[in-house]
């Protein structure tokens, strides 16, 4: 499902105009992005949790040259699904 299709579904379920639904979806995604950028987490009970994880430095290989390289540590977004979402997917 693309973002545009997602906005259409939100508009249909809520009765909002497509433009308003698009703004609501953008606002929700923006709030999640801002919280993760600050190192926080967003917990949507039953749905899941968005959080930031630390990925440590590691060794890698340059695929062109075969040369060993050092890949630096970084922070990455993660999502852990909640129990209600897991049950819905299993059905």
C-alpha positions as CSV (number, residue, x, y, z in Angstrom):
1,X,0.0,0.0,0.0
2,X,1.4,3.4,-1.0
3,X,1.1,6.5,1.1
4,X,-1.6,7.8,-1.3
5,X,-3.6,4.7,-0.9
6,X,-3.2,4.9,2.8
7,X,-4.6,8.5,2.8
8,X,-7.5,7.3,0.7
9,X,-8.4,4.6,3.3
10,X,-8.1,7.1,6.2
11,X,-10.4,9.5,4.4
12,X,-13.0,6.7,3.7
13,X,-12.9,5.5,7.3
14,X,-13.1,8.9,9.0
15,X,-15.3,10.8,6.6
16,X,-12.6,13.5,6.2
17,X,-11.9,15.1,2.9
18,X,-8.9,13.5,1.2
19,X,-6.8,16.7,1.8
20,X,-7.6,16.7,5.5
21,X,-6.8,13.0,5.8
22,X,-3.5,13.7,4.0
23,X,-2.7,16.4,6.5
24,X,-3.6,14.2,9.4
25,X,-1.4,11.4,8.1
26,X,1.5,13.8,7.5
27,X,1.1,15.2,11.0
28,X,1.1,11.8,12.6
29,X,4.2,10.7,10.7
30,X,5.9,14.0,11.6
31,X,5.2,13.5,15.3
32,X,6.8,10.1,15.2
33,X,9.8,11.3,13.2
34,X,10.4,14.2,15.7
35,X,10.1,11.9,18.7
36,X,12.6,9.5,17.2
37,X,15.0,12.3,16.1
38,X,15.1,13.4,19.8
39,X,16.0,9.8,20.9
40,X,12.5,9.1,22.3
41,X,10.0,6.4,21.5
42,X,6.3,6.4,20.5
43,X,4.1,3.7,22.0
44,X,0.7,3.0,20.4
45,X,-0.9,0.4,22.8
46,X,-1.9,-2.7,20.9
47,X,-0.3,-1.5,17.7
48,X,3.4,-1.3,18.5
49,X,6.4,0.8,19.5
50,X,8.7,3.0,17.4
51,X,12.1,3.4,19.0
52,X,15.7,4.2,18.3
53,X,18.3,1.5,18.4
54,X,22.1,1.8,18.4
55,X,24.0,-0.1,15.8
56,X,27.6,-0.7,16.7
57,X,30.6,-0.2,14.5
58,X,31.5,-3.2,12.5
59,X,33.9,-4.4,9.8
60,X,32.7,-4.7,6.2
61,X,34.0,-5.4,2.7
62,X,33.9,-3.0,-0.2
63,X,32.1,-5.1,-2.9
64,X,34.1,-3.4,-5.8
65,X,37.6,-3.8,-4.4
66,X,37.2,-6.5,-1.8
67,X,39.0,-4.2,0.6
68,X,38.1,-4.3,4.3
69,X,36.5,-1.2,5.6
70,X,35.2,0.0,9.0
71,X,31.5,0.9,9.1
72,X,30.8,3.4,11.8
73,X,28.3,3.2,14.6
74,X,24.9,4.7,13.9
75,X,21.4,5.2,15.3
76,X,18.5,3.5,13.4
77,X,14.7,3.5,13.8
78,X,13.0,0.3,14.8
79,X,9.4,-0.9,15.1
80,X,8.2,-3.6,17.5
81,X,4.7,-4.8,16.8
82,X,2.1,-5.0,19.5
83,X,0.0,-8.0,20.5
84,X,-3.2,-6.8,18.8
85,X,-1.4,-6.2,15.5
86,X,0.2,-9.6,15.7
87,X,-3.2,-11.2,16.2
88,X,-4.7,-9.3,13.3
89,X,-2.0,-10.5,11.0
90,X,-2.3,-14.1,12.1
91,X,-6.0,-14.3,11.1
